[in-house]
Amino acid sequence: MPSISGRSFIIDPGHGGRYDGATYGTRKEKDVVLRFSRILESKLKAKGCTVYMTRTTDVDFGGSTADEDVNKRVQYINNNFPGVNGLISIHVNAAFGPPPHKYGPFYQTGTVSSKAFAEAIAKRYGTAAHEGDFAVIRDTNRAGQKTLIELATIDESWLDNQASLENTANFIILGLEDYTGY
């Protein structure tokens, strides 16, 4: 298995602060993704990676709307982090509203290297890689490869289970290791 030791990643737990993201009962996307991102951070560091987090607490980036907040997040990433091997933005999709409610890794439309990055993760995650147009992977310039991962839909109870979150982080890491072996 190829090693990811020595690689560097930005982990971006989506939403935060005033912006809950998707909700289901008392479950909020901003909380689920922060918890998961801390698990992924710990596992990547244990593999010898350098990890930068866009947030480690329940904060937003100061936008007066959710879209403005995302744009401020992009600016924050571009202005505060060194160049890294990969950017992984973590999200949970809504369970209601207009479909599709896709989950798994997304890559920016038209990006060949990020497509291969997302596909390697998707293979281990057990889903397809999806094209998308998200500001956090479209407009950031600090990473060679970028993906936005929708872990699941917010109504899935496994999102509250520590062991399930850890297993999911392991699948993502296996995908990252597969990608380094290309």
WOZI-V734705 format. One record per residue. RES is the residue in one small letter. PHI is phi in whole degrees, -180 to 180 (999 if undefined). PSI is psi in whole degrees, -180 to 180 (* if undefined). NEAR is the number of other C-alpha atoms within 10 Angstrom. Layout:
res=RES phi=PHI psi=PSI near=NEAR
res=RES phi=PHI psi=PSI near=NEAR
This chain:
res=m phi=999 psi=127 near=8
res=p phi=-61 psi=149 near=12
res=s phi=-96 psi=144 near=16
res=i phi=-103 psi=6 near=19
res=s phi=-56 psi=136 near=14
res=g phi=89 psi=-10 near=11
res=r phi=-81 psi=161 near=17
res=s phi=-129 psi=144 near=21
res=f phi=-139 psi=146 near=26
res=i phi=-103 psi=127 near=24
res=i phi=-106 psi=128 near=22
res=d phi=-117 psi=97 near=23
res=p phi=-71 psi=115 near=27
res=g phi=-62 psi=160 near=28
res=h phi=64 psi=-150 near=27
res=g phi=117 psi=158 near=23
res=g phi=61 psi=-125 near=14
res=r phi=-71 psi=-11 near=17
res=y phi=-111 psi=98 near=19
res=d phi=-70 psi=-27 near=17
res=g phi=75 psi=-151 near=20
res=a phi=-68 psi=146 near=19
res=t phi=-134 psi=153 near=19
res=y phi=-152 psi=111 near=15
res=g phi=61 psi=-124 near=7
res=t phi=-94 psi=-3 near=6
res=r phi=-79 psi=125 near=17
res=k phi=-118 psi=136 near=19
res=e phi=-54 psi=-45 near=27
res=k phi=-57 psi=-34 near=26
res=d phi=-78 psi=-44 near=20
res=v phi=-60 psi=-47 near=20
res=v phi=-71 psi=-31 near=25
res=l phi=-68 psi=-45 near=24
res=r phi=-60 psi=-47 near=18
res=f phi=-63 psi=-43 near=23
res=s phi=-62 psi=-36 near=25
res=r phi=-66 psi=-38 near=17
res=i phi=-65 psi=-48 near=18
res=l phi=-62 psi=-42 near=22
res=e phi=-56 psi=-50 near=20
res=s phi=-61 psi=-44 near=14
res=k phi=-68 psi=-39 near=16
res=l phi=-67 psi=-42 near=23
res=k phi=-63 psi=-38 near=16
res=a phi=-64 psi=-24 near=11
res=k phi=-87 psi=1 near=15
res=g phi=91 psi=19 near=14
res=c phi=-93 psi=155 near=18
res=t phi=-93 psi=131 near=17
res=v phi=-128 psi=132 near=18
res=y phi=-115 psi=135 near=19
res=m phi=-110 psi=135 near=19
res=t phi=-73 psi=-28 near=19
res=r phi=-152 psi=146 near=19
res=t phi=-122 psi=0 near=14
res=t phi=-137 psi=179 near=13
res=d phi=-83 psi=78 near=15
res=v phi=-128 psi=155 near=14
res=d phi=-107 psi=-175 near=20
res=f phi=-106 psi=10 near=22
res=g phi=96 psi=8 near=15
res=g phi=-76 psi=150 near=15
res=s phi=-84 psi=-10 near=9
res=t phi=-135 psi=164 near=11
res=a phi=-60 psi=-42 near=18
res=d phi=-65 psi=-42 near=11
res=e phi=-65 psi=-37 near=13
res=d phi=-63 psi=-40 near=19
res=v phi=-63 psi=-42 near=20
res=n phi=-63 psi=-37 near=19
res=k phi=-69 psi=-33 near=17
res=r phi=-63 psi=-45 near=24
res=v phi=-60 psi=-46 near=21
res=q phi=-60 psi=-43 near=16
res=y phi=-59 psi=-47 near=14
res=i phi=-61 psi=-48 near=23
res=n phi=-66 psi=-29 near=16
res=n phi=-98 psi=-13 near=12
res=n phi=-124 psi=1 near=11
res=f phi=-128 psi=148 near=16
res=p phi=-74 psi=171 near=15
res=g phi=-64 psi=139 near=15
res=v phi=-133 psi=170 near=18
res=n phi=-72 psi=-40 near=16
res=g phi=-150 psi=150 near=21
res=l phi=-116 psi=128 near=28
res=i phi=-125 psi=109 near=24
res=s phi=-98 psi=126 near=23
res=i phi=-104 psi=131 near=24
res=h phi=-143 psi=170 near=29
res=v phi=-132 psi=131 near=27
res=n phi=-80 psi=156 near=21
res=a phi=-67 psi=151 near=22
res=a phi=-98 psi=-14 near=18
res=f phi=-127 psi=170 near=14
res=g phi=96 psi=-169 near=7
res=p phi=-66 psi=136 near=7
res=p phi=-72 psi=169 near=8
res=p phi=-90 psi=154 near=10
res=h phi=-109 psi=68 near=14
res=k phi=-75 psi=153 near=20
res=y phi=-135 psi=165 near=22
res=g phi=108 psi=-172 near=26
res=p phi=-78 psi=141 near=31
res=f phi=-117 psi=149 near=29
res=y phi=-129 psi=155 near=27
res=q phi=-69 psi=131 near=24
res=t phi=-49 psi=129 near=15
res=g phi=86 psi=7 near=11
res=t phi=-105 psi=109 near=14
res=v phi=-67 psi=-48 near=12
res=s phi=-68 psi=-39 near=14
res=s phi=-70 psi=-30 near=22
res=k phi=-64 psi=-46 near=21
res=a phi=-63 psi=-38 near=17
res=f phi=-61 psi=-51 near=26
res=a phi=-65 psi=-39 near=30
res=e phi=-64 psi=-38 near=25
res=a phi=-64 psi=-41 near=24
res=i phi=-68 psi=-44 near=27
res=a phi=-60 psi=-39 near=22
res=k phi=-59 psi=-44 near=18
res=r phi=-76 psi=-29 near=18
res=y phi=-76 psi=-20 near=23
res=g phi=85 psi=29 near=10
res=t phi=-141 psi=-177 near=14
res=a phi=-94 psi=158 near=18
res=a phi=-85 psi=141 near=24
res=h phi=-118 psi=143 near=20
res=e phi=-74 psi=147 near=16
res=g phi=-156 psi=170 near=16
res=d phi=-134 psi=86 near=14
res=f phi=-117 psi=134 near=15
res=a phi=-54 psi=-39 near=14
res=v phi=-66 psi=-26 near=24
res=i phi=-104 psi=-19 near=23
res=r phi=-81 psi=-43 near=16
res=d phi=-105 psi=-6 near=15
res=t phi=-81 psi=151 near=18
res=n phi=-130 psi=21 near=20
res=r phi=-101 psi=-2 near=21
res=a phi=-133 psi=144 near=22
res=g phi=-68 psi=-42 near=14
res=q phi=-126 psi=146 near=23
res=k phi=-140 psi=143 near=30
res=t phi=-146 psi=150 near=30
res=l phi=-113 psi=123 near=27
res=i phi=-109 psi=120 near=25
res=e phi=-89 psi=108 near=21
res=l phi=-61 psi=-40 near=23
res=a phi=-175 psi=-169 near=19
res=t phi=-97 psi=149 near=21
res=i phi=-59 psi=-20 near=24
res=d phi=-84 psi=1 near=18
res=e phi=-84 psi=122 near=13
res=s phi=-67 psi=-22 near=12
res=w phi=-62 psi=-19 near=12
res=l phi=-65 psi=-15 near=22
res=d phi=-95 psi=-2 near=13
res=n phi=-101 psi=117 near=9
res=q phi=-56 psi=-47 near=13
res=a phi=-63 psi=-39 near=11
res=s phi=-66 psi=-41 near=14
res=l phi=-64 psi=-41 near=21
res=e phi=-65 psi=-42 near=15
res=n phi=-62 psi=-40 near=14
res=t phi=-64 psi=-42 near=19
res=a phi=-61 psi=-39 near=23
res=n phi=-62 psi=-40 near=18
res=f phi=-63 psi=-42 near=18
res=i phi=-63 psi=-43 near=25
res=i phi=-64 psi=-40 near=21
res=l phi=-59 psi=-40 near=21
res=g phi=-63 psi=-41 near=21
res=l phi=-64 psi=-40 near=22
res=e phi=-66 psi=-41 near=18
res=d phi=-59 psi=-43 near=20
res=y phi=-61 psi=-41 near=18
res=t phi=-68 psi=-18 near=15
res=g phi=-85 psi=-5 near=11
res=y phi=-68 psi=* near=9
